[in-house]
C-alpha cells in the first residue's frame, strides 16, 4: 500500500536530517535528500515491524494527566 507522509527536514552541518511529521519517532539522516528519503523509508519500515510484533501481546489503555 502506498501512503503519503510529510518529510520535514533541515541541514545539520553537511547532513540532511528529517522526520515524518505524522509518525512520531521516525527520524533519519542522509548526505543527500535522496539518501534521506531512502533512509526515512527504512526507519518507517522498522517502526512498522516493531509495532506488528507488539500485536502478539494484549494491550490496555489508560488516560493520564501530564503537567505541561
Number of C-alpha atoms within 10 A of each C-alpha: 2 3 4 7 10 11 17 11 18 13 14 10 7 9 15 19 22 23 23 20 14 11 12 8 12 19 20 21 21 18 12 14 17 11 15 22 20 14 17 22 16 14 17 18 13 13 15 12 10 11 11 10 10 11 9 8 7 6 7 5 5 4 5 5 5 5 3 3
